Amino acid sequence: MMRNEKGITLIGFLVVAIFLGLFALATIKLIPVYLEYGKVQSSLEKTKTELDGKSPSVADIYQQLENRWNIEDIRRVDFKEVKVTREPRSFKVRAMYEARVYYIGNIYLVAEFDKSVDILR
């Protein structure tokens, strides 16, 4: 009498284990990138809260950003790369950047971020 065996073969198990391992490695590599993006968001929001309605100049905005960047220890994007544009009743402060993280071999993981706030004059 023949028995039907059920289960996963060794090769199937290795393929699944490699796939899950690569996914876990990508997750581990990207966590710091997203944590830092959270710091960038927080810094922009706190700058908005601090300067909203106080007639700040562009220099005041950059000074506030520099202070927040130093406190939060943000390294992937420099506060000088943040664009401040004058609009009729506000300043638009926009942090748009790309973060590249080494993965394996010559493969990199790339994440693009775009956050902006409007600071009223």
Rosetta blueprint (number, residue, H / E / L):
1 M L
2 M L
3 R L
4 N L
5 E L
6 K L
7 G L
8 I L
9 T L
10 L H
11 I H
12 G H
13 F H
14 L H
15 V H
16 V H
17 A H
18 I H
19 F H
20 L H
21 G H
22 L H
23 F H
24 A H
25 L H
26 A H
27 T H
28 I H
29 K H
30 L H
31 I H
32 P H
33 V H
34 Y H
35 L H
36 E H
37 Y H
38 G H
39 K H
40 V H
41 Q H
42 S H
43 S H
44 L H
45 E H
46 K H
47 T H
48 K H
49 T H
50 E H
51 L H
52 D L
53 G L
54 K L
55 S L
56 P L
57 S L
58 V H
59 A H
60 D H
61 I H
62 Y H
63 Q H
64 Q H
65 L H
66 E H
67 N H
68 R H
69 W H
70 N H
71 I H
72 E H
73 D L
74 I L
75 R L
76 R L
77 V L
78 D L
79 F H
80 K H
81 E H
82 V L
83 K E
84 V E
85 T E
86 R E
87 E L
88 P L
89 R L
90 S E
91 F E
92 K E
93 V E
94 R E
95 A E
96 M E
97 Y E
98 E E
99 A E
100 R E
101 V E
102 Y E
103 Y E
104 I E
105 G L
106 N L
107 I E
108 Y E
109 L E
110 V E
111 A E
112 E E
113 F E
114 D E
115 K E
116 S E
117 V E
118 D E
119 I E
120 L E
121 R L
